[in-house]
């Protein structure tokens, strides 16, 4: 099982920080989602007023230090406050919080649909003898790509090609407004037999550290690098804007070392990697499901 946390960690280590060592600490005691005082196992170090700390997918802003503890704002920067246990890793002033990387992963999952990638789900539908069609479930952005009918043996299914998708049907006949019809009767399609419909659908989203990302979202494990590279590009896309602001001091690197546009240029290798992996993923789908579309 590959968890969401696994994807976040590898995205950071391989494509964002590249071995840069950031300060860490450990949580000293359990806290619930409402606690605003946080204790730590080791010396505070960089945990000071105005600092940001990251625990799992939650980001906290440090308002003050009192008695060796941090007084924090929970769920900072759009993250969600949650419970944490003693011994949990604390990232101190991270360049990229887990919450930010998670957002990049979900952005990449959403964008994949428009780039021609999809997950495939299936459902069995029942013949409606009154209208000679099969009513489909109501699912937004679901496009049938393969239709099968049950064979004579249990577990035996045969592919049917002579079908068309009827949209905007009378909801009194087909509650979802969508149904399958067969223009030319196929010997394999017999009234009363179940039909299995395979749909292409957008990928889901992930929010939990321990969630199996692939089973939750429908993402294929073979495409892991594509998702991580795409997430890294999403996270890095706006950094050049911050560097070029005229009303604030830029990063501490000397201008001659990192010239204007350098951060944008750094995205090129990732973009090339993404393009190659995207082409491979599209070929996977073509090999598995072909090009059959509803007529």
PyMOL commands that set and color helices and strands:
alter all, ss='L'
color gray80, all
select helices_A, chain A and resi 4-16+76-78+98-114+213-217+221-236+239-243+262-265+267-289
alter helices_A, ss='H'
color red, helices_A
select strands_A, chain A and resi 24-26+37-38+52-55+58-66+69-73+89-92+119-125+127-128+133-135+143-150+157-160+164-166+179-181+195-201
alter strands_A, ss='S'
color yellow, strands_A
deselect
rebuild
show_as cartoon
